[in-house]
Amino acid sequence: MEQFGVDFSGGFSMTSMIVLIVFVATVATIFALALPFMRGERFEARLRAVRDRRRQLSTAQTQSFQARNRLQAVPNKGIKGFALRGISMADLLDAKELRMKLARAGKRSPSAVANYLFKRIALPITFVIVALLYAWIVFPEKPLAVRLAGVLAAGAIGYLTPQILLSNAITKRQKLLQRAFPDTLDLIVICVESGMSIEAAFNKVTDQMAESSPEMSEEMGLTSAELAFLSDRRQAFENLSERTGLPSFKSLATTLLQSERYGTPIANGLRVLAQENRDTRMSLAEKKAAALPAQLTVPMIIFFLPVLFIIIAAPAGIQIVQMLSER
């Protein structure tokens, strides 16, 4: 210590402090030089994870398409295949509108179109045969025109039944999707605002909505698979809008398409859409509340007023009957 002319009461010499400072500077320099390489390794690891995830989704989607291609030969076998081959229905089997209706009803199996067309053929024939047997066995004394009218009516019912059932299935599924849409949109907004990508947000919605709304989980899962598999991401959003056929999903697809096309923040657009959805729900609730008095008028006249008249007039009527009986 004395050779440097400095005395430290704490027991540290100037040489020790210089060595310590040099050591800290050396460690900081090494850490500063190695930090970019460490960041590069983490970035490469993230890229590898993303590539692996996309490869897994692409493989799963490819396997699904291969399974569909293998199952497409099933409708050509058996009674359904014989009936459909006997009638020229190649155009109907490839009809995009029919496939879209069946998809909106939740029927996306490879044999869904063939099953539907087979019902359109088999049900009228079955109804006509049953009506013929019933009319000629149970009502042999009825005029021929009456029995033929009944047979034609049965055939018409058999022809329209598949269409009615399909329309009811579409309406029911759309109601379930519309009911689950607000929660789904809020969950997507939360995921996007937390830093997730839109693919990760759809995957999270698929997992979270599996129990409460299987229909919504299916739609989000299909969109997530298409985002990973299709070359054009915008096509996946358009497919979501077409599959559901609901204005709310069309608004969601439009918002995502605008974000993809113009680079606008997804979170801002989804937040605005969520607020508009809440306002729409509130307006619908107010509309139902305003229409409630008019809807209750007829039930009150039928069920409430007669009871009220009986309660008011019954005692007076009883007294009048008693007075007349005493006289």
Sequence and secondary structure as in RCSB ss.txt:
>XXXX:A:sequence
MEQFGVDFSGGFSMTSMIVLIVFVATVATIFALALPFMRGERFEARLRAVRDRRRQLSTAQTQSFQARNRLQAVP
NKGIKGFALRGISMADLLDAKELRMKLARAGKRSPSAVANYLFKRIALPITFVIVALLYAWIVFPEKPLAVRLAG
VLAAGAIGYLTPQILLSNAITKRQKLLQRAFPDTLDLIVICVESGMSIEAAFNKVTDQMAESSPEMSEEMGLTSA
ELAFLSDRRQAFENLSERTGLPSFKSLATTLLQSERYGTPIANGLRVLAQENRDTRMSLAEKKAAALPAQLTVPM
IIFFLPVLFIIIAAPAGIQIVQMLSER
>XXXX:A:secstr
 GGGT   TTS  HHHHHHHHHHHHHHHHHHHHHHHHHHHHHHHHHHHHHHHHHHHHHHHHHHHHHHHHHHTTGG
GSHHHHHHHHHS  HHHHT HHHHHHHHHTT  STTHHHHHHHHHHHHHHHHHHHHHHHHHHH TTS HHHHHHH
HHHHHHHHHHHHHHHHHHHHHHHHHHHHHHHHHHHHHHHHHHHTT  HHHHHHHHHHHTTTT HHHHHHHHHHHH
HHHH S HHHHHHHHHHHH  HHHHHHHHHHHHHHHH   HHHHHHHHHHHHHHHHHHHHHHHHHHHHHHHHHHI
IIIIHHHHHHHHHHHHHHHHHHHHHH 
